Amino acid sequence: MTAVSFKNVDFSYGEDGFHMKNFSFDVEEGELVAVLGHNGSGKSTLARLMNGLLLADGGAVEIFGVPLTEKNLYDVRRQVGVVFQNPDNQTVSSIVEDDVAFGAENVGLPREEIGRRIEFALSAVGMEKYRDATVARLSGGQKQRVAIAGVLALKPRVLVLDESTAMLDPRGRREIMDVVLRLNREEGITVVLITHFMEEALLCGRAVVMNRGEIVMQGTPAEIFERHEELLTYNLTLPRIGEICKKLQAGGLPVPDTLDIDLLADSIARLLNE
């Protein structure tokens, strides 16, 4: 079943601003999709159109077959949760438990159900031990996990991460990606991962490249990164492992183009032995 569908969507911020015209894009239920693009390409606009933070000027955005309108915004937002870049901007309570409960309380769930949702959400992001902790004292990665838990407490069917790892250190990014992969694999949550970290895209089943409000490339991450010269025209680079392959080749070591670190290591060892 199609989870999110953009059908000939038009959107703009004004005559002289960003324009998205006749835009079509589908995400199937259970998919893990990476959306790549430089600043201003339309990635965040895409995220906001998915749960009604922005409404299309024309065309239709459908969530599980239901057109998104002003009348069903709250129903849609229960199904499509968005986690943004800065975890501090998403914190509403000083204690982890209260912060996670905020969304569930605001949609009027019974107290017993809210308790179950808190347990589920904290367990899903590995933060059970921090239930009574002060949010301000957590690390960046932990804060972002709490933000994800707050969205999960509403039990959305689609999770959109809009540059959610951009402000984190490498350890924090790994923590969040581990959580995202587990939610997709074990809970069956559809994930749209908007990122500028090419390594994160490697973990997804499909990658989409946006430029000026259009999809200019899509396919598996391997297929996308094979077109590295075209990526450069959109101000994007290869993942680190891809850059290493190119530098080794330029230095005279004929390693294959690969995104598999084990294959690259084996190739280097074999060539050196030869």
C-alpha positions in Angstrom: 0.0 0.0 0.0 1.2 3.5 -0.7 1.9 5.4 2.5 2.5 8.9 1.1 1.7 10.1 -2.4 2.3 13.5 -4.0 0.2 13.9 -7.1 1.1 16.8 -9.4 1.6 19.0 -6.4 2.2 22.7 -6.8 3.6 24.9 -4.0 5.5 28.1 -3.7 6.5 30.7 -1.0 5.7 33.6 -3.3 6.4 34.8 -6.8 10.1 35.3 -6.1 10.5 32.4 -3.7 10.9 28.6 -3.9 8.6 26.8 -6.4 7.5 23.2 -6.5 5.6 22.5 -9.7 3.7 19.4 -10.9 5.6 17.4 -8.3 4.9 13.6 -8.0 6.5 11.3 -5.4 5.3 8.0 -3.7 6.5 6.2 -0.6 5.3 2.7 -0.1 4.3 1.4 3.4 7.3 0.0 5.2 9.9 1.7 3.0 13.0 3.4 4.3 13.7 6.2 1.9 16.5 8.8 1.9 15.9 12.3 0.5 19.0 14.1 -0.5 19.7 17.6 -1.8 21.5 20.8 -1.1 20.1 23.7 0.9 17.0 25.1 -0.8 16.4 22.0 -2.9 12.9 21.5 -1.3 13.7 18.7 1.2 12.2 20.5 4.3 9.2 21.7 2.2 8.6 18.1 1.3 8.6 17.1 5.0 6.2 19.9 5.9 3.8 19.1 3.1 3.6 15.5 4.3 1.9 16.3 7.6 0.1 19.5 6.8 2.5 22.0 8.3 2.3 23.4 4.8 -0.6 22.8 2.4 -0.2 22.4 -1.4 -1.4 25.2 -3.7 -2.5 22.6 -6.2 -2.5 18.9 -6.8 -3.0 16.5 -3.9 -1.0 15.0 -1.0 -2.5 11.6 0.0 -1.7 9.7 3.2 -2.7 6.1 2.9 -5.1 7.0 0.1 -6.8 9.9 2.0 -6.2 13.4 0.6 -4.7 15.8 3.1 -7.0 18.8 3.7 -7.5 21.4 6.4 -10.4 19.4 7.8 -8.3 16.2 8.5 -5.0 17.8 9.6 -5.1 16.3 13.1 -5.9 12.8 11.8 -3.0 13.1 9.4 -0.6 14.3 12.0 -1.4 11.2 14.1 -0.2 9.1 11.2 2.7 11.2 10.0 5.2 12.3 12.7 8.0 14.7 11.9 11.2 15.1 13.9 13.2 18.2 13.2 16.9 19.2 13.3 17.3 20.8 16.7 16.1 18.7 19.6 16.1 21.7 22.0 13.4 23.3 19.8 11.1 20.3 20.2 11.3 20.0 24.0 8.1 21.1 25.8 8.7 19.7 29.3 11.7 19.5 31.6 11.3 15.8 32.5 11.6 13.1 29.9 8.4 11.3 30.8 6.3 14.5 30.6 7.9 15.4 27.3 7.1 12.1 25.7 3.5 12.2 27.1 2.8 15.7 25.7 1.5 14.8 22.3 -0.6 11.8 23.6 -2.2 14.0 26.2 -3.1 16.7 23.7 -5.0 14.3 21.5 -7.1 13.3 24.6 -5.9 9.7 25.1 -7.0 8.0 28.4 -4.4 8.1 31.2 -3.9 4.3 31.1 -3.2 4.4 27.4 -0.8 7.3 27.7 1.2 5.3 30.2 1.4 2.4 27.8 2.4 4.7 25.0 5.2 6.2 27.1 6.5 2.7 27.9 6.4 1.7 24.2 8.0 4.9 23.0 10.9 5.0 25.5 11.6 1.3 25.0 11.6 1.8 21.2 14.4 4.5 21.4 16.3 2.8 24.3 15.6 5.5 26.8 13.7 3.6 29.5 16.3 4.3 32.2 16.0 8.0 31.6 12.2 8.3 32.2 12.6 10.6 35.2 15.7 12.4 33.9 16.0 16.1 33.2 15.9 16.7 29.5 18.4 19.6 29.7 21.0 17.3 31.1 20.9 14.8 28.3 23.4 14.6 25.4 22.3 15.8 22.0 21.7 12.2 20.8 19.7 11.4 23.9 17.6 14.6 23.4 16.9 13.6 19.8 15.8 10.1 20.9 13.4 11.7 23.4 12.0 13.9 20.5 11.5 10.7 18.4 9.8 9.0 21.4 7.4 12.0 21.7 6.4 11.4 18.1 6.2 7.6 18.6 3.8 8.0 21.5 1.2 9.0 18.9 2.0 5.7 17.1 2.4 7.2 13.7 2.6 4.9 10.6 5.1 7.3 8.9 8.1 8.9 10.6 9.8 11.8 8.8 13.2 12.9 10.0 14.1 16.3 8.7 17.9 16.6 9.1 17.4 15.1 12.5 21.0 14.2 12.9 22.5 17.4 11.5 23.4 18.9 14.9 24.7 15.7 16.4 28.3 14.4 16.7 29.2 11.1 15.0 28.2 9.1 18.0 24.8 10.8 18.3 24.2 10.2 14.6 24.9 6.5 15.0 22.5 6.3 18.0 19.7 7.9 16.0 20.3 5.8 12.9 20.3 2.6 15.0 16.9 3.6 16.4 15.5 4.5 13.0 16.6 1.2 11.4 15.1 -0.8 14.3 11.8 1.0 14.1 11.6 0.4 10.4 12.6 -3.3 10.7 10.8 -4.3 13.9 7.8 -2.0 14.1 7.2 -1.7 10.3 7.2 2.1 10.5 7.6 3.8 7.1 10.6 6.2 7.3 11.5 9.2 5.2 15.0 10.2 6.1 15.9 13.7 4.9 19.6 14.1 5.3 22.8 15.6 3.8 25.0 12.8 5.3 25.7 10.4 2.4 26.6 7.6 4.8 23.1 7.6 6.2 21.6 7.2 2.7 23.6 4.0 2.3 21.4 2.4 5.0 18.2 3.1 3.1 16.5 0.9 0.5 15.9 3.9 -1.9 17.4 7.3 -2.3 15.9 10.4 -4.0 17.9 13.5 -5.0 16.0 16.8 -5.1 17.0 20.0 -6.8 15.0 23.2 -7.1 11.8 21.5 -6.1 12.2 18.6 -8.5 13.3 15.0 -8.2 16.4 14.7 -10.4 17.7 11.3 -9.5 16.3 8.2 -7.7 17.1 4.6 -7.2 19.1 2.4 -4.8 21.9 4.3 -3.0 24.4 2.3 -5.0 22.8 3.3 -8.3 22.7 7.0 -7.2 26.4 7.1 -6.1 27.5 5.4 -9.3 26.6 8.7 -10.9 29.1 10.6 -8.9 29.9 13.2 -11.5 26.2 14.0 -11.9 25.9 14.3 -8.1 28.6 17.0 -8.1 26.4 19.2 -10.4 23.8 19.2 -7.5 26.5 20.1 -4.9 26.4 16.7 -3.4 29.4 14.4 -2.8 30.0 10.7 -2.5 30.0 8.9 0.9 33.4 8.8 2.5 34.0 5.3 1.3 33.3 6.3 -2.3 35.7 9.2 -2.0 38.4 6.8 -0.7 37.9 4.6 -3.7 38.4 7.5 -6.1 41.5 8.7 -4.3 43.0 5.2 -4.3 42.3 4.9 -8.1 43.8 8.3 -8.7 46.9 7.1 -6.8 47.3 4.1 -9.1 45.6 1.4 -7.0 42.9 -0.1 -9.2 40.3 -0.8 -6.6 36.7 -1.2 -7.7 34.1 1.4 -7.1 32.3 0.1 -4.1 30.2 1.2 -1.1 31.0 -2.0 0.8 33.9 -1.5 3.3 34.7 -5.2 3.5 34.9 -5.5 -0.2 37.2 -2.5 -0.4 39.5 -3.9 2.3 39.7 -7.2 0.6 40.5 -5.6 -2.7 43.3 -3.5 -1.2 44.8 -6.5 0.6 44.7 -8.6 -2.6 46.3 -5.8 -4.7 49.0 -5.3 -2.2 49.8 -9.0 -2.0 50.0 -9.1 -5.8 
